[in-house]
Amino acid sequence: MNAMLVVIVGIAILIVGYIFYGGWLAKQWGVDDSKVTPAHELEDGMDYVPAKAPVLMGHHFSSIAGAGPINGPIQAAVFGWVPVVLWVLIGGIFFGAVHDYGALFASIRHKGQSLGEVVALNIGERAKKLFLTFSYLTLVLVVAAFASIVASTFQATYVDGVVDVAASGTNASVAMISLLFIIMAILFGFFVYRRGASLSVATIVGVIGIVICLAIGLKWHPIYLSNTAWMWIIGVYILIASVAPVWILLQPRDYLSSFLLYAMMVIAAVGVIGAGLTGADAAHMDMPAFTGAYDTIAPTGTSLGYVFPALFVTIACGAISGFHSLVGSGTTAKQLDHERDAKPIAYGGMLIECALALISLSAVSFIWNEYASGEIVTPTQVFATGISRMVASIPGLAGAQSTISSLLVLTVSVFCLTSLDTATRLARYMFQEFWLEPGQTYKDATGFKAILCNPFVATVITVVLGVGLGMTGYSKIWPLFGAANQLLAALALLTVCAWLGNIGRNNKMFYIPMAFMLVVTLTSLVQTITTQAGKIMAAGGMPLDKAGNFDWAPYAQSILGAALFVLAIVLAVEGCKTIFGKKRAA
């Protein structure tokens, strides 16, 4: 199979899905552009700030993308390219895009508040508390992981206590470019939102600024700090960024950063299509169409297990991801200018991720033998190596491989920081809403709740928990994130389904996706619990890590996995009572 055909046909299918299925959903749900959105109704200059569609698309896409649609398809490639392509296309059009669009639409009809508020008003207050608790803990884990990842891409390398400048050059460049991006974003936001500068003119200047930032950062990067130092700096940064008005940093930085991601996709598309047209050997997918029901390749040394449920947990952002519902109902809903913008931003944004997932699959197919043998297994490196080789196979671009590979790695790293402070802001919203009654905002809180709901206090608590966990061992429970993320997707689908049913709108398009994702999640959790409990029993209750120390990871994963399983069952039962109870009553 030619990779170029897979990408082109896949993108064509995604476009057809956007036009027809996305348009049909808008009619079924009653999207009404005459309605005033929360961004206008509750505009406060801080969280609720109307944004032009291209700017908001930049924020939304930058926040939901990151490395997700690159990592998942590459890791799941061990099952063959056919299962990956089918799940990306079917999952993207009928699962993920519906999930993202529905979550955003439900939120804008609930004053731009999170899905927790939708749960409270349509399923029940107890369900809201459970949903918000689960969502908040998931986001704290995301903050811990992303803070650690960002710090690791910024940190200097030390040899005998002395900085190795040569070995630290790439990381120092990433750090410098990220800092320059922040400065440029603040200037962009000031001139566009406070001086009325033309968005088109500001965009042109901003894109030129991106190139200048890259050039400066690659040549001049004088900051060399340890991982711990960067963790402290990142903690302070996300604390400030998450309470600052969105027009100062969030909107402009994500908008400008999105051009890096678009450029990365263009470069990747040029590589895939260019190699296909020139007949390069790498244009053909060397990976098998289907390797079997069980992962026996295990390039990292650890098997993913059976294709069900592993495929559907591993490929999240490229098909369906619960984190997207938190972004859509957390920050995007508070900035949506018109209801008509919801379709291209949410439904369209998800399908663009699907396109990136197909390109990522092509990348791993180009270096399949090296990937399957375990020679190159880190997803970002696989993506950069595969795409850069494709570009280099095009006549006249043979010498561009090294430069393009470095830029692709750099782009992926920059987006970790983008997702980090978005996750922190979302966690703050979740923490605040936990203490509020349905219909309230943090300004309505009194007594001790007013203290806990204070934006600064809620953010400090979140940052302390997230960064603290990042510095002490989030990796012990990170293996549960995949299942937790897909459980969140199932619960989001269930929530929007219940709301649409309550207001008399067609919600049947949610039945199969929410049931399927619940089964996937519960199966994955049972496997995790069984595996970790087996490790505990095999070690006589005292599992040890590679260093011979007590390993609490099996206990943590078993207990948290069981808690997630119970949570899923409880919320599913309450949600189904609402959905089908209303149906019977009707």
Secondary structure, DSSP 8 states (H G I E B T S, - for coil): -BHHHHHHHHHHHHHHIIIIIIHHHHHHHT--TTS--HHHHT--SSS---B-HHHHHHHHHHHH-TTHHHHHHHHHGGG-HHHHHHIIIIIIIIIIHHHHHHHHHHHHTTTT--HHHHHHHHT-HHHHHHHHHHHHHHHHHHHHHHHHHHHHHH---EETTEE-HHHHHHHHHHHHHHHHHHHHHHHHHHHHHTS---HHHHHHHHHHHHHHHHHHHHH-------HHHHHHHHHHHHHHHHHS-TTTTHHHHHHHHHHHHHHHHHHHHHHHHHHHHHT-GGGB--S-S---SB----TTSS---BHHHHHHHH--TTT--HHHHHHHHHTGGGTBS-GGGHIIIIIIHHHHHHHHHHHHHHHHHHTHHHHHTTSS--HHHHHHHHHHHHHHTSTT-GGGHHHHHHHHHHHHHHHHHHHHHHHHHHHHHHHHHHTS-TT--GGG--THHHHHTSHHHHHHHHHHHHHHHHHHTGGGTGGGHHHHHHHHHHHHHHHHHHHHHHTT---GGGHHHHHHHHHHHHHHHHHHHHHHHHHHHHTTT--B-TTSSB--HHHHHHHHHHHHHHHHHHHHHHHHHHHHHHHHH-
